[in-house]
Amino acid sequence: MRIKLVIVLVMMTLLFFHCASVTPPPSENFQTGVASWYGPNFHGKTTSNKEIYDMHDLTAAHKSLPFGTYVAVTNLNNGKSVIVRINDRGPFVKGRIIDLSYAAARVVDMIDSGTAPVKLEILTEISPNRSSQKFSVQVGSFNMEDNAKALKKELQRNFQNVYISRFKTANQIYYRVRIKAQDQERAKGIALRLIKAGYSAIVLEEQ
């Protein structure tokens, strides 16, 4: 009886330690990494979602989150937090996950250091879904509309949803040949097919 009791206690102890060591998988709504900030050199310029960048607003650049996403950013060096809205793409430096505006960087006290380890929490209740993002693959850009139409006709032999996007600047009109995609993964697949076929291909997030 005593031996049985000892065995039961040992098994319960092992079970307790096993359960205690199990860590739940990380939520996709949380990210950790290095943050940087950008300010005067970009102030007044157009952001990736076509807004005018104001370094005094609480905004940020992220590589993939939908525009309009609200993110709570916590500086892990001092515990200070700020809520920002994603309106730009970046940072384009390896190892960094978010680029804060000057105002946001001031709130979390990382102006002088330039970078800081941070935790990001996506505020899903007030943010758009990833499914709201729209993507396309650009295959060519031309000054002459006839060239764009010729490429469109050529691509339509093997691809669906080929279209021409007209973009006007102060001095020039560009005719950009693109293929619509349902999501980012499908856009990457289309781009890979195009590259293998000898075309150039750029995956774009549409506005």
N, C-alpha and C positions, 0 to 999 in steps of 0.2 A: 504494500500500500504506500509506504514511504517512497519507494523507488518510483512508483507511478506518479506521485505528487511532484517529485523532483523533475521528472521528464516533462510534465505538464508546464511547470514553471519555466523550464528552459525554453520550451517551444513558444510560450507566451512572450518571453523576453526577446527571442529572436524575431518573432512577428512584430513586436513593438518597434524594434530598431529598423526593421525592414521598411515598415510603414513610415517611420520618421524620416527615412532617407529619400523617400520618393518626392521629387520636385515636380509640381505641375508644369506643363509646357508653357513657354512664354506667350503672352497674348500679342496678336498682330497689332493691337492698338498701343503697344509700348515699344519704344526703340531706345537704345543707348548708343552713344558715340561722341564724336567731337563736333562742337559748334564753332563757327567763326562768325564774323559780322562784316557788313559792307555799308559804306556811307557816302561821303562827299563826292567821290569819283562817279557815282551812279545816280546821285540826286537829280531829279528832273528828267531822267531818261525813261524810256518805255520798258516795262517789265514784260515777262513772257505771256501774261494774260492780257496785255495791251493797256494796263493801267500806267499812270505816271508814277514812278518811284518817288516816294517821300520818305526820306530817312528818319523823319520825326514821327512816322506812324508805326504802330506795333504790327509789323508784317515780317515775312521771312520767305526764303527760297528753299525749296525741297526738290529732290530729283524726281519723285514719282507721285506724291500725294495730290489728289484733285485740287484744283484751284478753289479757294473758298474754304478749305479745311481749316478748322481752328485747332491749334496744338498748344498744350501747356508744356513749357520748356523749363526744366529745373537745372540750375548750375550745381553739379555734384560737389564742387569745391566749397560752396558756401550755403547751399540750400535755398537760395533765392530763386523765385519762379516768375514767369511772365506768360501771358496768353497771347499768341500771335496768329495772324491769318496768312495762309499760304497764297502768295500772288506772283511768285517768280520761280524759275528753275535754277538749280544749283544746290550746293557748291560743287564746282568741278575740280576738286582737289581730293585725291585718294585719302580715304579714311575719315572724311568729314560728312556729316549727315544733314546738317542744316546751316543756313546762312542767315543770321538775324539782321534786322535793320539796326541802325545806330541807336534808335530809341529803345528797342528791345534789349540790346546788349548793355545799355546803361542800367536798365532795371535789374538785370542779373549780375551786374558789376563785373563785366569782362571786357571793357573797353581797353584798358591798359594791357591786359594779357593777350588780347587778340583772339585767343581760342580758349575753350574750356570743355571738360567732359560734361555731358548733359544727359538727362533722361527726357524723352518725348512721350507725352500722353495725348493721343488723338481724341478729341472731344466729339465722339460720334453723334451725340444727340443734336448738335447744332452744325454738323458738317455734312457735305454731300457724299454720296456713295461713290466708290471707285467705278461702279458701273456707269456713272454719268460721264466718264471720260470718253472722248472720241479720238480715234487715231486714223491716220492715212499713211501711205507710202508714196513719197515723191520720187518720180523716175527721171524727170527732166524739167528744165526751165528755159524758155525761149523768148527772144524779142519778137519773133515773127509767129503769128497765130497759125499759119499754114504748117509750120514745122511741128507745132504742138498737136495739131489735128492729125498729122501723119503718124506721130508716135502713138497717139491715142488709138487710132485705127489698128496699128500693129499690135498693141498690147491686148486689144479686145479679142484677139484670136485665142488667147490663153487665159485671160483674166476677166473677171466681172467687176462691175462698179468702177470703171475707169472714167475719169472726168478731168476737165480743165478748169483750174482755179486762176482767175484773172486778178492780178495784183498791180495796182497803179502807184507809182511814186511821182515826185514832182517833175521828173524828166523822162520817165520811161514807163511802159506797160510791159509786165512780164506774164507769160502764159505758162502756168506750171501744170504739168501732167501728173496726176495723182491717182491712187487706187484706194478706195475706202476699205476700212477694216472694222470688224465688229468690236475688237478689243486689242490691247497691246500685244498679246501673244500671237494672235492671228496676223497682226501687222508684221511682226518679226518673221513669221513663217513666209509671208508674201515676199518680204525683202530678201530672204535667203534664196527663194526660188529665182528672183530677178537677178541676183548677183551670180548665181550658178549659170544663168542664161546669158551672162555677159553685159547686163545693164548695171547702171549705178542705182542705188536705192537708199533713201533716207527715211527713217520712221519719224513721223511728226505727230504731235498732239495738237488736234484742231481746237479752235476756239468757237 
